[in-house]
């Protein structure tokens, strides 16, 4: 049975910049993404954040002293430098970038970076004048030439009151870069779905009545986004085609945003050959037959509502399931039902001609749409498997593993 890849690990080096106060939030995000974090704190970094804070959030001892005999006995700086899958210097001060560029090694952080053969990322944070100085830019250029990945600072107001480039990227963007790095490694490695292309559709569609109003549904997109991430974490090259949602783009995959069913249809058909298609999107079955170019207005309180004529939207799942040379090897649909869930889902499986259907109950007493949990049945032409109520993340992982197991038959 295919497994989720082993825990990924980051060695986080926190240096002397006021942006160090964002390190705890970054640690929280990385751990939420399933990434283990061990911290190294420089003397300057300790002026802004304490070792106890980093230890509490990472769950690991924080390394601060190159010449601590106890620490050297437990894990020497050489071993520490190679103990993680990625070394992340965040924030990276101008002074520390200079140390890295010129091979200085006068503390545990600079020494381990000189000794490491692990990939390195830096997220600089400094005053705009320091960032734009020729010396800093030369150091950054040299580090990039050596293979260090730069998470570039952004424009913004800084602690000193000045504004411009030099402000550290936000923790969420740094976390996304790290997650994307690991997912790229999975695509290039021996992960269960490495070499497979996967399409995931997610979210609702909005079908305009006029420039202000539209027909929609309650889908949040949470389940589809979770499935896209779970497939990426098994090495798949994922494209997420999403209707309108409030969700952040998942890291390490292509994301195509669209609004209507016809937009989604066009986006799906424009993609290259896919091995997997998981259609979680709650595509509106109908759209207004005509869209008003101006806002529909009532003239008085007693106005009779105008008749609403509807026309059918394209059936993206059925189109993907049609037998053709470009049909994905595995097409998975979703059936959101309010009654007779298994019966209606099995009928949908036959009608759409997809390979699997994931069915759930979204009736009036259900909190599935917009909620964080789901209770589904996985239905194929031969089997029907009812899963217990799980978080949508766990449902996604379970489905991704089932997909990887299905593909393992071809190895």
C-alpha angles and dihedrals in degrees: 000000000000117000136206106260117266120274113289119222138211129194103212116204112198114197136185107294128112086239085075086090086075093058094088091056091049091051090051092052094047092050090048086057090056096258120137114225131203118181137218114192122197123214089254092047090053088063088070106030131023128237089234092059093051092045093050092052099040096040088223136102112267117232116220109148129063093198100046103129092201092052092044090052092049096043123349119219090253092056091042090054090059099035097095138054092234136020112215120190104200121191097017111195123209089251093053093047087054091051091051094047094050099038098245116164113186101132139030094268097051092040095053091047090054089050100043128105091183121109112270132211127186129199106194123209124181146114115303093245091051091049093048094045113118092236093056093045091049090051092049091048091051093049092049090050087056091054101263110146115228122215094198121226118245137226115269149110112297133208090260090059096249122119132217141073114337102073110124116252113259118270091245091056092046091049090050090052091052093047090047090052092055093045090052089053090051091052090052095044140056100287115145094258099032109139094025124114116217131193119200123183117198146170131027130299123235116219110196123229092180135336090291109034134053143173113247144145138233099264112135096190092233096125095047094047090049091052091050089053094045092052090048089051088058092053102264120147096236131199114190116202106194136188119213111311138150091233126118116247109263115246125253100023142083113264123196116191120206139163114207134042090252090052089052092047091053092048093050095048092047092063126099121253110306128205095201132030121187110183108196095147116120094225114192110249092214140026132194110282088227131023117216113232092213131041112280107240135191116223099204141009091260098051114137111235112252116250114267113221116195134198130195121269122221115277101232096180093051091047092052091048096054114114108258140129090263097047111127112250091238123030117186122189132189127226117200105191136173097202141012087021100177094042095049093043092053090050090050091051090058096040096050094038092222122147101237136015124203106205130193140169114249097169127143094280094047125099095195098111105073093000130112098236137061138188113205145172121220107215127189131168088268107030145033118203121186112207123204121250107285139165112275088246091057092046088053093050092047091050092046091052090049089052092049090049090052091053092046088074089073096054 
